Amino acid sequence: MQIKYTLDAFASLTSLLNFIESKNTQGAALRWLERYFHDWLIAVSVHVDFILIEALLHKSRIRN
């Protein structure tokens, strides 16, 4: 099944990964994403042929 992103979700993830990559060694963004993937709240909708990632939010941004 194909995974697609909304423009907002893709832009959020891209800007974060670009920031991490700019401050560290090459490949740091992917390593960071793999290690902290479980720290994200991901809003998705399931369609017939694809899954749409609609929003991404890191758990550190959630307040109790």
N, CA, C and O atoms as CSV, one atom per row, in Angstrom:
chain,resi,resn,atom,element,x,y,z
A,1,MET,N,N,0.854,-1.176,0.000
A,1,MET,CA,C,0.000,0.000,0.000
A,1,MET,C,C,0.897,1.237,0.000
A,1,MET,O,O,1.905,1.281,0.705
A,2,GLN,N,N,0.537,2.203,-0.768
A,2,GLN,CA,C,1.317,3.429,-0.899
A,2,GLN,C,C,1.024,4.372,0.262
A,2,GLN,O,O,-0.103,4.438,0.753
A,3,ILE,N,N,2.048,5.098,0.695
A,3,ILE,CA,C,1.892,6.106,1.748
A,3,ILE,C,C,2.064,7.474,1.118
A,3,ILE,O,O,3.044,7.730,0.418
A,4,LYS,N,N,1.103,8.353,1.373
A,4,LYS,CA,C,1.143,9.725,0.869
A,4,LYS,C,C,1.085,10.679,2.050
A,4,LYS,O,O,0.677,10.298,3.147
A,5,TYR,N,N,1.492,11.916,1.822
A,5,TYR,CA,C,1.493,12.952,2.852
A,5,TYR,C,C,0.694,14.148,2.371
A,5,TYR,O,O,0.675,14.434,1.174
A,6,THR,N,N,0.029,14.857,3.286
A,6,THR,CA,C,-0.523,16.161,2.941
A,6,THR,C,C,0.657,17.121,2.828
A,6,THR,O,O,1.751,16.825,3.310
A,7,LEU,N,N,0.441,18.247,2.204
A,7,LEU,CA,C,1.522,19.229,2.069
A,7,LEU,C,C,2.030,19.700,3.425
A,7,LEU,O,O,3.236,19.866,3.612
A,8,ASP,N,N,1.121,19.917,4.371
A,8,ASP,CA,C,1.528,20.375,5.703
A,8,ASP,C,C,2.361,19.331,6.432
A,8,ASP,O,O,3.383,19.664,7.032
A,9,ALA,N,N,1.939,18.083,6.388
A,9,ALA,CA,C,2.681,17.020,7.061
A,9,ALA,C,C,4.054,16.836,6.430
A,9,ALA,O,O,5.047,16.668,7.138
A,10,PHE,N,N,4.114,16.867,5.113
A,10,PHE,CA,C,5.385,16.701,4.418
A,10,PHE,C,C,6.318,17.869,4.715
A,10,PHE,O,O,7.512,17.667,4.939
A,11,ALA,N,N,5.790,19.080,4.720
A,11,ALA,CA,C,6.600,20.264,5.003
A,11,ALA,C,C,7.135,20.231,6.435
A,11,ALA,O,O,8.289,20.590,6.669
A,12,SER,N,N,6.322,19.810,7.381
A,12,SER,CA,C,6.767,19.721,8.779
A,12,SER,C,C,7.913,18.734,8.925
A,12,SER,O,O,8.932,19.035,9.547
A,13,LEU,N,N,7.741,17.579,8.360
A,13,LEU,CA,C,8.767,16.549,8.464
A,13,LEU,C,C,10.035,16.948,7.717
A,13,LEU,O,O,11.140,16.744,8.219
A,14,THR,N,N,9.886,17.507,6.543
A,14,THR,CA,C,11.042,17.915,5.749
A,14,THR,C,C,11.848,19.003,6.437
A,14,THR,O,O,13.076,18.929,6.483
A,15,SER,N,N,11.173,20.010,6.973
A,15,SER,CA,C,11.904,21.099,7.627
A,15,SER,C,C,12.635,20.604,8.870
A,15,SER,O,O,13.756,21.037,9.139
A,16,LEU,N,N,12.029,19.720,9.615
A,16,LEU,CA,C,12.684,19.162,10.790
A,16,LEU,C,C,13.911,18.350,10.395
A,16,LEU,O,O,14.981,18.515,10.981
A,17,LEU,N,N,13.763,17.482,9.416
A,17,LEU,CA,C,14.888,16.649,8.993
A,17,LEU,C,C,16.012,17.482,8.376
A,17,LEU,O,O,17.186,17.172,8.572
A,18,ASN,N,N,15.670,18.521,7.642
A,18,ASN,CA,C,16.694,19.410,7.090
A,18,ASN,C,C,17.458,20.129,8.194
A,18,ASN,O,O,18.674,20.292,8.101
A,19,PHE,N,N,16.757,20.557,9.235
A,19,PHE,CA,C,17.416,21.209,10.367
A,19,PHE,C,C,18.385,20.252,11.052
A,19,PHE,O,O,19.528,20.612,11.331
A,20,ILE,N,N,17.928,19.041,11.320
A,20,ILE,CA,C,18.786,18.050,11.978
A,20,ILE,C,C,20.007,17.747,11.121
A,20,ILE,O,O,21.124,17.664,11.632
A,21,GLU,N,N,19.799,17.586,9.844
A,21,GLU,CA,C,20.898,17.268,8.934
A,21,GLU,C,C,21.914,18.415,8.875
A,21,GLU,O,O,23.116,18.175,8.766
A,22,SER,N,N,21.432,19.649,8.946
A,22,SER,CA,C,22.340,20.804,8.855
A,22,SER,C,C,23.202,20.963,10.106
A,22,SER,O,O,24.274,21.565,10.041
A,23,LYS,N,N,22.759,20.441,11.223
A,23,LYS,CA,C,23.490,20.598,12.483
A,23,LYS,C,C,24.366,19.392,12.817
A,23,LYS,O,O,25.129,19.435,13.782
A,24,ASN,N,N,24.267,18.324,12.037
A,24,ASN,CA,C,24.976,17.082,12.349
A,24,ASN,C,C,25.640,16.518,11.105
A,24,ASN,O,O,25.715,17.185,10.073
A,25,THR,N,N,26.114,15.305,11.208
A,25,THR,CA,C,26.754,14.642,10.075
A,25,THR,C,C,25.709,14.145,9.083
A,25,THR,O,O,24.529,14.012,9.406
A,26,GLN,N,N,26.177,13.876,7.865
A,26,GLN,CA,C,25.272,13.388,6.830
A,26,GLN,C,C,24.616,12.081,7.273
A,26,GLN,O,O,25.288,11.179,7.774
A,27,GLY,N,N,23.309,11.988,7.086
A,27,GLY,CA,C,22.556,10.800,7.490
A,27,GLY,C,C,21.978,10.897,8.886
A,27,GLY,O,O,21.231,10.014,9.306
A,28,ALA,N,N,22.311,11.958,9.617
A,28,ALA,CA,C,21.826,12.113,10.990
A,28,ALA,C,C,20.306,12.212,11.053
A,28,ALA,O,O,19.686,11.708,11.989
A,29,ALA,N,N,19.711,12.855,10.063
A,29,ALA,CA,C,18.255,13.034,10.083
A,29,ALA,C,C,17.541,11.688,9.995
A,29,ALA,O,O,16.577,11.451,10.724
A,30,LEU,N,N,17.997,10.819,9.122
A,30,LEU,CA,C,17.350,9.508,9.005
A,30,LEU,C,C,17.583,8.668,10.255
A,30,LEU,O,O,16.679,7.961,10.700
A,31,ARG,N,N,18.775,8.736,10.820
A,31,ARG,CA,C,19.036,7.998,12.069
A,31,ARG,C,C,18.147,8.528,13.191
A,31,ARG,O,O,17.610,7.751,13.981
A,32,TRP,N,N,17.996,9.835,13.260
A,32,TRP,CA,C,17.158,10.439,14.294
A,32,TRP,C,C,15.707,10.018,14.106
A,32,TRP,O,O,15.027,9.672,15.072
A,33,LEU,N,N,15.240,10.046,12.883
A,33,LEU,CA,C,13.852,9.668,12.601
A,33,LEU,C,C,13.587,8.218,12.973
A,33,LEU,O,O,12.556,7.911,13.570
A,34,GLU,N,N,14.501,7.330,12.629
A,34,GLU,CA,C,14.325,5.912,12.953
A,34,GLU,C,C,14.339,5.668,14.457
A,34,GLU,O,O,13.583,4.838,14.963
A,35,ARG,N,N,15.185,6.379,15.160
A,35,ARG,CA,C,15.312,6.156,16.598
A,35,ARG,C,C,14.129,6.748,17.370
A,35,ARG,O,O,13.716,6.181,18.381
A,36,TYR,N,N,13.571,7.889,16.908
A,36,TYR,CA,C,12.518,8.580,17.657
A,36,TYR,C,C,11.158,8.473,17.021
A,36,TYR,O,O,10.250,9.222,17.384
A,37,PHE,N,N,10.989,7.571,16.091
A,37,PHE,CA,C,9.711,7.451,15.389
A,37,PHE,C,C,8.552,7.250,16.355
A,37,PHE,O,O,7.457,7.762,16.122
A,38,HIS,N,N,8.781,6.512,17.437
A,38,HIS,CA,C,7.705,6.228,18.397
A,38,HIS,C,C,7.321,7.455,19.223
A,38,HIS,O,O,6.352,7.403,19.981
A,39,ASP,N,N,8.060,8.553,19.092
A,39,ASP,CA,C,7.763,9.774,19.835
A,39,ASP,C,C,6.833,10.724,19.088
A,39,ASP,O,O,6.608,11.850,19.531
A,40,TRP,N,N,6.299,10.282,17.971
A,40,TRP,CA,C,5.464,11.133,17.141
A,40,TRP,C,C,3.994,10.733,17.221
A,40,TRP,O,O,3.659,9.550,17.270
A,41,LEU,N,N,3.142,11.721,17.234
A,41,LEU,CA,C,1.705,11.519,17.073
A,41,LEU,C,C,1.440,11.725,15.582
A,41,LEU,O,O,1.724,12.791,15.035
A,42,ILE,N,N,0.901,10.709,14.937
A,42,ILE,CA,C,0.693,10.748,13.493
A,42,ILE,C,C,-0.788,10.566,13.193
A,42,ILE,O,O,-1.384,9.549,13.550
A,43,ALA,N,N,-1.377,11.561,12.532
A,43,ALA,CA,C,-2.781,11.483,12.133
A,43,ALA,C,C,-2.834,10.950,10.704
A,43,ALA,O,O,-2.218,11.510,9.798
A,44,VAL,N,N,-3.576,9.863,10.517
A,44,VAL,CA,C,-3.664,9.230,9.202
A,44,VAL,C,C,-5.120,8.992,8.817
A,44,VAL,O,O,-6.009,8.928,9.667
A,45,SER,N,N,-5.329,8.865,7.531
A,45,SER,CA,C,-6.612,8.388,7.031
A,45,SER,C,C,-6.305,7.262,6.047
A,45,SER,O,O,-5.359,7.345,5.263
A,46,VAL,N,N,-7.118,6.214,6.103
A,46,VAL,CA,C,-6.903,5.037,5.271
A,46,VAL,C,C,-7.880,5.081,4.105
A,46,VAL,O,O,-9.091,5.205,4.288
A,47,HIS,N,N,-7.326,4.976,2.905
A,47,HIS,CA,C,-8.116,4.984,1.688
A,47,HIS,C,C,-7.977,3.621,1.014
A,47,HIS,O,O,-7.227,2.770,1.493
A,48,VAL,N,N,-8.672,3.412,-0.061
A,48,VAL,CA,C,-8.661,2.115,-0.738
A,48,VAL,C,C,-7.255,1.728,-1.192
A,48,VAL,O,O,-6.820,0.599,-0.967
A,49,ASP,N,N,-6.542,2.661,-1.829
A,49,ASP,CA,C,-5.241,2.344,-2.416
A,49,ASP,C,C,-4.044,2.947,-1.683
A,49,ASP,O,O,-2.902,2.680,-2.058
A,50,PHE,N,N,-4.278,3.743,-0.661
A,50,PHE,CA,C,-3.160,4.400,0.010
A,50,PHE,C,C,-3.528,4.806,1.426
A,50,PHE,O,O,-4.697,4.830,1.811
A,51,ILE,N,N,-2.490,5.124,2.186
A,51,ILE,CA,C,-2.643,5.699,3.520
A,51,ILE,C,C,-2.154,7.135,3.420
A,51,ILE,O,O,-1.074,7.388,2.886
A,52,LEU,N,N,-2.939,8.075,3.928
A,52,LEU,CA,C,-2.591,9.489,3.863
A,52,LEU,C,C,-2.167,9.965,5.244
A,52,LEU,O,O,-2.961,9.937,6.184
A,53,ILE,N,N,-0.922,10.402,5.369
A,53,ILE,CA,C,-0.451,11.008,6.614
A,53,ILE,C,C,-0.865,12.461,6.563
A,53,ILE,O,O,-0.406,13.225,5.714
A,54,GLU,N,N,-1.744,12.836,7.486
A,54,GLU,CA,C,-2.347,14.161,7.440
A,54,GLU,C,C,-1.648,15.170,8.332
A,54,GLU,O,O,-1.634,16.364,8.032
A,55,ALA,N,N,-1.066,14.697,9.429
A,55,ALA,CA,C,-0.379,15.611,10.342
A,55,ALA,C,C,0.644,14.847,11.159
A,55,ALA,O,O,0.474,13.663,11.451
A,56,LEU,N,N,1.707,15.542,11.522
A,56,LEU,CA,C,2.753,14.980,12.366
A,56,LEU,C,C,2.993,15.953,13.519
A,56,LEU,O,O,3.082,17.162,13.309
A,57,LEU,N,N,3.095,15.425,14.721
A,57,LEU,CA,C,3.350,16.261,15.885
A,57,LEU,C,C,4.234,15.489,16.839
A,57,LEU,O,O,3.916,14.360,17.214
A,58,HIS,N,N,5.342,16.091,17.234
A,58,HIS,CA,C,6.223,15.430,18.192
A,58,HIS,C,C,5.596,15.520,19.575
A,58,HIS,O,O,4.997,16.538,19.924
A,59,LYS,N,N,5.732,14.457,20.362
A,59,LYS,CA,C,5.072,14.420,21.666
A,59,LYS,C,C,5.552,15.510,22.612
A,59,LYS,O,O,4.842,15.853,23.558
A,60,SER,N,N,6.734,16.062,22.384
A,60,SER,CA,C,7.226,17.146,23.232
A,60,SER,C,C,6.395,18.405,23.061
A,60,SER,O,O,6.465,19.304,23.899
A,61,ARG,N,N,5.604,18.490,21.987
A,61,ARG,CA,C,4.775,19.669,21.730
A,61,ARG,C,C,3.395,19.560,22.365
A,61,ARG,O,O,2.609,20.506,22.306
A,62,ILE,N,N,3.094,18.415,22.970
A,62,ILE,CA,C,1.787,18.182,23.589
A,62,ILE,C,C,1.862,18.563,25.052
A,62,ILE,O,O,2.790,18.163,25.754
A,63,ARG,N,N,0.906,19.319,25.510
A,63,ARG,CA,C,0.862,19.731,26.915
A,63,ARG,C,C,-0.209,18.953,27.652
A,63,ARG,O,O,-1.264,18.649,27.096
A,64,ASN,N,N,0.065,18.633,28.904
A,64,ASN,CA,C,-0.915,17.909,29.738
A,64,ASN,C,C,-1.958,18.836,30.270
A,64,ASN,O,O,-2.860,18.405,30.988
